[in-house]
Amino acid sequence: MSNGLTFNEYLLTFTYISAGLILGSIIVAKYVYNPMLHKNWKQFMAEELPEPSFDELYPLDDIDDTFIHPKDIKLGNYINITSPDGDIFLRYNREEEGFEYWSKNKTIKYNYLETTARKYVRIFNCKNIYIDRKKNIEENKKRIEESNKKEETGRENGDNAVDNAVDKEDVFVKTKTNKIFKKAIDTTNLAATKANKYIYKGNLTDFSKEAINIPMVENKSKKMTFADFKKLLSI
C-alpha cells in the first residue's frame, strides 16, 4: 500500500483549499470592504491635507530657538522668495533695526513680508530678531483685561462706599467717584505695539550687481546667479 496521496485526494485537498479562500474573500468583501467603501469609508482613508497658504509658511514653532546678537548679522545675508505679490529680495539691517526688501511691487502685503522674514531667520539662525506680532497682541490683551478687571473691582468698591452714605451730598460724591475710574478698554481689535519693521529699498533693478554676487538662498535651496537675476528683470 503506497503512503502517497492519490490523484483524487490531491484534487479533493485543492478543492477544499480553493473553497476556503473563496469563502473567506466573500466574507471580507461583504462585511469589511463594502461597509468601508459605502458607509464610513472616509474614516478609514487618509485625508489629504490642504497646502498651507503663503502667509502660513515657515511657522515660528518650527524654527529653532537660537540667539545671535544683531551686530553679528551680516548685511550681505540675503534671501529670495516668490510671493503671491511677486519676487522679494530681503536682508536684515541692524542699523535700521529692520528688514530691507526689494521688489517690483512696492505694496507687498505685510503678511507676505512676515513670511519672508521668517524664512530669513530660519535660514540664518537668528529667530531672536523676529518680533512675533501675534504674541505681542495676546500679551497686550492680557494686560488690558487684567487692568479692566481691577478698574471694575475699584468701581464696585467705590459705588458701595457712596451708597452707604446718607447725607444730601451723596450725589456729588458718587458722581466724583465714578469719574476717578477709567472706562474699560475694548480688546477685540487691538493693534500690536511691537512689530517687525520693513523698509522698501526699490525695484529689482535697484538691487545692485555687487549684492547679487553674494550667495543668496532661494526657493528650493538654490543659489541665484546674476544671469538668473537678469531674467527676473526681463519678466
C-alpha positions as a Python dict, from the first residue, in 0.01 Angstrom:
ca = {
    (1, 'M'): (0, 0, 0),
    (2, 'S'): (151, 337, -102),
    (3, 'N'): (188, 620, 152),
    (4, 'G'): (149, 889, -118),
    (5, 'L'): (-177, 1069, -194),
    (6, 'T'): (-378, 962, -490),
    (7, 'F'): (-485, 1200, -765),
    (8, 'N'): (-838, 1214, -626),
    (9, 'E'): (-704, 1302, -279),
    (10, 'Y'): (-490, 1581, -427),
    (11, 'L'): (-792, 1709, -615),
    (12, 'L'): (-1009, 1699, -306),
    (13, 'T'): (-748, 1883, -98),
    (14, 'F'): (-712, 2151, -368),
    (15, 'T'): (-1091, 2188, -380),
    (16, 'Y'): (-1114, 2238, -3),
    (17, 'I'): (-836, 2499, -4),
    (18, 'S'): (-986, 2688, -301),
    (19, 'A'): (-1331, 2685, -146),
    (20, 'G'): (-1190, 2820, 181),
    (21, 'L'): (-1010, 3106, 4),
    (22, 'I'): (-1317, 3198, -199),
    (23, 'L'): (-1545, 3185, 107),
    (24, 'G'): (-1301, 3399, 308),
    (25, 'S'): (-1281, 3657, 27),
    (26, 'I'): (-1661, 3676, 10),
    (27, 'I'): (-1689, 3733, 388),
    (28, 'V'): (-1419, 4003, 387),
    (29, 'A'): (-1573, 4177, 85),
    (30, 'K'): (-1925, 4173, 229),
    (31, 'Y'): (-1863, 4255, 593),
    (32, 'V'): (-1541, 4460, 583),
    (33, 'Y'): (-1467, 4615, 244),
    (34, 'N'): (-1821, 4711, 139),
    (35, 'P'): (-1904, 4895, 468),
    (36, 'M'): (-1576, 5086, 436),
    (37, 'L'): (-1646, 5174, 76),
    (38, 'H'): (-2012, 5273, 101),
    (39, 'K'): (-2078, 5381, 456),
    (40, 'N'): (-1784, 5510, 660),
    (41, 'W'): (-1505, 5499, 406),
    (42, 'K'): (-1376, 5846, 497),
    (43, 'Q'): (-1275, 5742, 845),
    (44, 'F'): (-1066, 5455, 704),
    (45, 'M'): (-896, 5659, 435),
    (46, 'A'): (-612, 5906, 493),
    (47, 'E'): (-742, 6252, 409),
    (48, 'E'): (-517, 6475, 202),
    (49, 'L'): (-410, 6783, 396),
    (50, 'P'): (-458, 7113, 213),
    (51, 'E'): (-150, 7304, 105),
    (52, 'P'): (-64, 7583, 353),
    (53, 'S'): (-117, 7937, 228),
    (54, 'F'): (191, 8154, 169),
    (55, 'D'): (143, 8356, 487),
    (56, 'E'): (142, 8031, 689),
    (57, 'L'): (482, 7913, 562),
    (58, 'Y'): (781, 7887, 799),
    (59, 'P'): (583, 7883, 1125),
    (60, 'L'): (779, 8015, 1423),
    (61, 'D'): (720, 7699, 1623),
    (62, 'D'): (918, 7503, 1363),
    (63, 'I'): (1219, 7737, 1384),
    (64, 'D'): (1491, 7658, 1636),
    (65, 'D'): (1524, 7895, 1931),
    (66, 'T'): (1866, 8041, 1865),
    (67, 'F'): (2020, 8371, 1970),
    (68, 'I'): (2254, 8573, 1752),
    (69, 'H'): (2343, 8926, 1852),
    (70, 'P'): (2223, 9174, 1587),
    (71, 'K'): (2577, 9310, 1547),
    (72, 'D'): (2686, 8964, 1427),
    (73, 'I'): (2427, 8952, 1148),
    (74, 'K'): (2595, 9024, 817),
    (75, 'L'): (2447, 9287, 590),
    (76, 'G'): (2540, 9066, 296),
    (77, 'N'): (2298, 8791, 402),
    (78, 'Y'): (2010, 8794, 154),
    (79, 'I'): (1724, 8562, 79),
    (80, 'N'): (1495, 8546, -221),
    (81, 'I'): (1138, 8420, -220),
    (82, 'T'): (848, 8420, -465),
    (83, 'S'): (534, 8552, -301),
    (84, 'P'): (182, 8588, -447),
    (85, 'D'): (269, 8959, -488),
    (86, 'G'): (592, 8888, -676),
    (87, 'D'): (960, 8814, -610),
    (88, 'I'): (1117, 8959, -297),
    (89, 'F'): (1481, 9004, -200),
    (90, 'L'): (1526, 9066, 170),
    (91, 'R'): (1801, 9122, 426),
    (92, 'Y'): (1826, 9244, 786),
    (93, 'N'): (1990, 9580, 858),
    (94, 'R'): (2089, 9612, 1224),
    (95, 'E'): (2147, 9986, 1187),
    (96, 'E'): (1785, 10029, 1084),
    (97, 'E'): (1670, 9757, 1327),
    (98, 'G'): (1451, 9623, 1050),
    (99, 'F'): (1427, 9424, 729),
    (100, 'E'): (1507, 9584, 394),
    (101, 'Y'): (1347, 9446, 79),
    (102, 'W'): (1347, 9492, -297),
    (103, 'S'): (1057, 9404, -524),
    (104, 'K'): (885, 9513, -842),
    (105, 'N'): (572, 9550, -634),
    (106, 'K'): (607, 9821, -370),
    (107, 'T'): (282, 9728, -198),
    (108, 'I'): (369, 9376, -83),
    (109, 'K'): (117, 9255, 176),
    (110, 'Y'): (252, 9281, 529),
    (111, 'N'): (175, 8914, 598),
    (112, 'Y'): (386, 8814, 296),
    (113, 'L'): (677, 9020, 429),
    (114, 'E'): (632, 8844, 763),
    (115, 'T'): (665, 8508, 586),
    (116, 'T'): (978, 8630, 407),
    (117, 'A'): (1130, 8747, 736),
    (118, 'R'): (1056, 8411, 898),
    (119, 'K'): (1238, 8239, 614),
    (120, 'Y'): (1533, 8473, 673),
    (121, 'V'): (1559, 8400, 1046),
    (122, 'R'): (1522, 8028, 978),
    (123, 'I'): (1798, 8024, 717),
    (124, 'F'): (2042, 8238, 916),
    (125, 'N'): (1953, 8103, 1263),
    (126, 'C'): (1854, 8437, 1416),
    (127, 'K'): (1500, 8382, 1539),
    (128, 'N'): (1564, 8630, 1822),
    (129, 'I'): (1545, 8931, 1587),
    (130, 'Y'): (1194, 8839, 1469),
    (131, 'I'): (911, 9010, 1658),
    (132, 'D'): (607, 8789, 1698),
    (133, 'R'): (323, 9034, 1635),
    (134, 'K'): (51, 8787, 1735),
    (135, 'K'): (224, 8712, 2065),
    (136, 'N'): (258, 9084, 2133),
    (137, 'I'): (-115, 9138, 2075),
    (138, 'E'): (-201, 8849, 2311),
    (139, 'E'): (27, 8991, 2581),
    (140, 'N'): (-129, 9337, 2544),
    (141, 'K'): (-477, 9188, 2555),
    (142, 'K'): (-397, 9002, 2876),
    (143, 'R'): (-259, 9317, 3042),
    (144, 'I'): (-562, 9523, 2941),
    (145, 'E'): (-806, 9259, 3062),
    (146, 'E'): (-629, 9248, 3398),
    (147, 'S'): (-639, 9629, 3413),
    (148, 'N'): (-1011, 9631, 3323),
    (149, 'K'): (-1077, 9379, 3596),
    (150, 'K'): (-900, 9597, 3855),
    (151, 'E'): (-1091, 9903, 3736),
    (152, 'E'): (-1421, 9716, 3763),
    (153, 'T'): (-1338, 9599, 4114),
    (154, 'G'): (-1241, 9952, 4215),
    (155, 'R'): (-1557, 10095, 4062),
    (156, 'E'): (-1775, 9848, 4253),
    (157, 'N'): (-1596, 9925, 4579),
    (158, 'G'): (-1637, 10299, 4518),
    (159, 'D'): (-2008, 10267, 4439),
    (160, 'N'): (-2068, 10060, 4753),
    (161, 'A'): (-1891, 10317, 4969),
    (162, 'V'): (-2100, 10601, 4825),
    (163, 'D'): (-2426, 10404, 4852),
    (164, 'N'): (-2366, 10367, 5224),
    (165, 'A'): (-2358, 10744, 5273),
    (166, 'V'): (-2688, 10915, 5373),
    (167, 'D'): (-2641, 11293, 5357),
    (168, 'K'): (-2752, 11513, 5067),
    (169, 'E'): (-2401, 11550, 4928),
    (170, 'D'): (-2401, 11183, 4829),
    (171, 'V'): (-2499, 11256, 4469),
    (172, 'F'): (-2195, 11478, 4421),
    (173, 'V'): (-1965, 11227, 4590),
    (174, 'K'): (-2095, 10939, 4378),
    (175, 'T'): (-2052, 11133, 4055),
    (176, 'K'): (-1699, 11235, 4151),
    (177, 'T'): (-1611, 10879, 4250),
    (178, 'N'): (-1725, 10735, 3917),
    (179, 'K'): (-1509, 10985, 3728),
    (180, 'I'): (-1199, 10857, 3904),
    (181, 'F'): (-1218, 10519, 3727),
    (182, 'K'): (-1132, 10482, 3360),
    (183, 'K'): (-1362, 10334, 3103),
    (184, 'A'): (-1288, 9970, 3022),
    (185, 'I'): (-1077, 9930, 2707),
    (186, 'D'): (-1213, 9714, 2425),
    (187, 'T'): (-973, 9428, 2344),
    (188, 'T'): (-1146, 9291, 2034),
    (189, 'N'): (-943, 9484, 1775),
    (190, 'L'): (-607, 9550, 1933),
    (191, 'A'): (-307, 9652, 1725),
    (192, 'A'): (45, 9534, 1807),
    (193, 'T'): (264, 9777, 1999),
    (194, 'K'): (576, 9598, 1870),
    (195, 'A'): (618, 9461, 1519),
    (196, 'N'): (882, 9392, 1258),
    (197, 'K'): (1000, 9691, 1058),
    (198, 'Y'): (1010, 9660, 678),
    (199, 'I'): (1187, 9914, 459),
    (200, 'Y'): (1124, 9923, 85),
    (201, 'K'): (1458, 9982, -92),
    (202, 'G'): (1339, 9989, -450),
    (203, 'N'): (1273, 9789, -764),
    (204, 'L'): (1467, 9479, -862),
    (205, 'T'): (1678, 9698, -1089),
    (206, 'D'): (1797, 9879, -778),
    (207, 'F'): (1934, 9556, -643),
    (208, 'S'): (2298, 9606, -739),
    (209, 'K'): (2528, 9362, -914),
    (210, 'E'): (2754, 9375, -611),
    (211, 'A'): (2470, 9248, -391),
    (212, 'I'): (2359, 8982, -639),
    (213, 'N'): (2708, 8826, -644),
    (214, 'I'): (2668, 8739, -275),
    (215, 'P'): (2526, 8386, -238),
    (216, 'M'): (2154, 8407, -166),
    (217, 'V'): (1913, 8142, -51),
    (218, 'E'): (1629, 8100, -296),
    (219, 'N'): (1326, 7873, -310),
    (220, 'K'): (1424, 7505, -315),
    (221, 'S'): (1765, 7600, -166),
    (222, 'K'): (1911, 7710, -499),
    (223, 'K'): (2163, 7989, -533),
    (224, 'M'): (2071, 8264, -771),
    (225, 'T'): (2325, 8374, -1032),
    (226, 'F'): (2342, 8716, -1192),
    (227, 'A'): (2208, 8562, -1512),
    (228, 'D'): (1904, 8436, -1321),
    (229, 'F'): (1853, 8782, -1176),
    (230, 'K'): (1862, 8944, -1522),
    (231, 'K'): (1589, 8703, -1631),
    (232, 'L'): (1371, 8832, -1346),
    (233, 'L'): (1419, 9188, -1466),
    (234, 'S'): (1305, 9096, -1814),
    (235, 'I'): (977, 8942, -1697),
}
